[in-house]
Amino acid sequence: MKEWNMVCSVSSGTVRMINIKDNELWHVPSSAKSSQEFIPASNASGVRDSGNVSWADVLTSLHTIVRWLRELLDRDVLTTDKNTVTPDAEPPVKVIPDKQVPLDTPKPVMPDSPADFFLRKNGGKPKDIVNAFTATAPGFGDNFDVSTHAAVIKMMMLKFGQSPADVFDEVKRSTTGYDITMKDGFTVHVAHDELTRATRAARFGGGDEGAIRDASFIFATFVKRKQMETLELRADASFDEALTKTLSGEFPKRALEGMGMTGFMQYVPSSFLRGKDTVGLAETRYLGASLVLDGVRYNYQARERLGDSYGYRLTGDETLSDELLVDPRKGTVQVSSVPVGVKPENIWAGFYQGVEGNCVTVSAMKAAMMKLGQSPAGIYKRISATGDGYAVVMRDGFKLRITHEELKKAEQHSNLNGTDKVLVKDANFLYAVSAKRAQLENHEGRAGQSFETAMETLNNGELPGDGFRRLGLYAYTRPSTVQELAGGVLGTLANFQHSVVVVNGDIDLYGYKESLLSSTWNNKSGYAVKLV
């Protein structure tokens, strides 16, 4: 039997509490509510004596309710049925969820992530290169100019395609950023945060978001190479330092070399940039340049007349086409009897400079042979046979053709001597190819006249490093010091009169070996270049 307590409150007098189980009534005086002291009230006269007749009616009604409740309790109507699920009771039947059946639903097609965007390679070019991405003009007092960078990148996009994978030889994604190989063979790693900083700093604008992203990626790669080249001189060179420096402007030649275009850039008179379908670059101010299209110079999108001066264009493919090759599938032709990669037995007297004048070319050829082997097939990227000679592709991407007749002329004008006839023959091949490139690049502004004139420009003195560039090895050179070369690093050393190769700390003096440390070359005035 359950116990039910009912409390009835009134406006005055006492409070009645009914205990249904014991069928007793208790009344609590109002003054005693706080102490909860119950007073038995089984005597009804105790209520009537109060003079309030209405309480009798209340008690009568309550007795009626009590009887009704007792009848319900006796009939056990309120007893919980065993099969009835109440909120306070556990369900009698354990509910087991249905076994999940895998649904054969197609996976959603996700768009390429932004990182994959730079890996595409299709050769597609911007439809409106002038406005696709633009260099932001500097404000009053700003030391800011990325016009040269933008002009070079636009030329590259028009030459090879818009994507970084088009303008560079290879772009690979890594966990920390991108590994990039430029067309001249130089390799860099650009971290994600470096790409972000360079993109913000370049501030490229324009109407094509894809072209802006591609241009910013190419710009960041240039900055990274600038940092790496500076690291050869200072171990503390940082990416942000290189970025800050290049944001003040660049010379066109330096920007082209830094983006891997050494094998494709050509310094030409402005007359070469006039006419239909011409693409080039012209300087507009100190450390600033503009794109040239169809003879019109676009200076921050403003059309200007192209004056009489010099500029740059990208070439290379025009000098060689696959149909000129006898059988390009055979790969590299062996023009030497010496296997690829085998170094000369005697680099000193085996071949050497016969007369003064071509020392820069000779010293560079000797260093290349000691690095990559004696055979020209190991120094260049590819050599193929043609109907009248050879087609050569250099490591920096430069392509040319050399005839058998030109090879014979080179043997007569190179003035190379030596005790090793095979080595002299291989050296003459390198010399002939260097002269041919000088002709195609119009070296000294006159080499383009003829192959003979080109050889003359090689035999009258050169700037240090030019010999490596005409071999296609510019990207493999770094600034060095006399101390580093004396310590055994391979390279060349030049002063105002001569250039010599340095191998294992020894220099070459017209076929004779001499220690660099004990020679007059051991001073700080020399210009040192190492081959890496």
Secondary structure, DSSP 8 states (H G I E B T S, - for coil): ----EEEE--SSSEEEEEETTTTEEEEEEGGGTTTT--EE---THHHHTTT-THHHHHHHHHHHHHHHHHHHHHTTTTS--TT---TTS--SS--------------------HHHHTT-------SSHHHHSB-----TT-----HHHHHHHHHHHHHH-SSHHHHSSEEEE-SSEEEEE-TTS-EEEEEHHHHHHHHHHH--B-S-HHHHHHHHHHHHHHHHHHHHHHHTT-TT--HHHHHHHHTT---HHHHHHHTT-TTTEEEEEGGGG-STT-EEEEEEETTEEEEEETTEEEETTEEEE--SSEEEEE-SGGG--GGGBS-GGG-S---SSS-TT---S-TTTSSEESSTT-HHHHHHHHHHHHHH-SSHHHHSSEEEEBSSEEEEE-TTS-EEEEEHHHHHHHHHHS-EE-S-HHHHHHHHHHHHHHHHHHHHTTGGGTGGG-HHHHHHHHSS---TTHHHHHTT-GGGEEE--HHHHHTT--EEEE-SS-EEEEETTEEEETTEEEESTTSTT-STTSEEEEE-
